[in-house]
């Protein structure tokens, strides 16, 4: 009886159901504002350095000049045309890489024979950086849109393939045994058991894939393109217009951060599911 009473005391929750959620959870205004603290401090120091001459304007233009350049790009339409070009390329290349990565990872995860034949070659190809294929692909397909799509698809394919392979292989054996007990076909087991179990890991791979594809896009546009945000960075560098370079970098960072945030929400939803 004493032991049962002791266990009952220990099982009492530390917070009651009537306690306000804000008292139990750290989520609040401070947590929402926390990611913006360092950027705001950086902008303030940047502005002070430009105002008091700590930083040469030829090295780092003042924030007001950069935001004025952003405004001019938006008004002239150059910003939207280059953003749309980059978004179209990332949408096509990323989609191809994700679909191809899921299919390839599923094949490797479901077949030990396929893994034995394909995975060693795949791992060898992965060791070559995405941009290492740029000169070779330029000779094959030129510097047009197919070049961007291939490199972006390659950048996204690798993490999605590896995460899908890991997710399929880490499906709990108990779930597989239950599917056999219910006499599910192999296809039903994949769709109803293995794939839902692997979705959280695949979601993580998709998020990493977008980061890699977005970085590859900017570099490819910088080297072999006449439009896009990467092209704007290279164009500003050639003219030594550092305000244009920084304005383009801010847009690249904003789009990348927004996309990563959306994918994080998707990943959290898959984790809950």
Buried (B, 14 or more C-beta within 10 A) or exposed (E): EEEEEEEEEEEEEEEEEEEEEEEEEEEEEEEEEEEEEEEEEEEEEBEEBBEEEEBEEEEBBBBEBBBBBBEBBBEEEBBEEBBEBBBBBBEBBBBBBBBBBBBBBBBBBBEEEBBEEBBEEBEEEBEEEBBEBBEEBBEEBEBEBEBBBBBBBBBBBBBBBBBBBBBBBEBEEEBBEEBEEEEBEEEEBBEBBBBEBBBBBBBBBBBBBBBBBBBBBBBBBBBBBEBBBBBBBBBBBEEEBBBBBBBBBBBBEEBBEEBBEEBEEEBEEBEEE
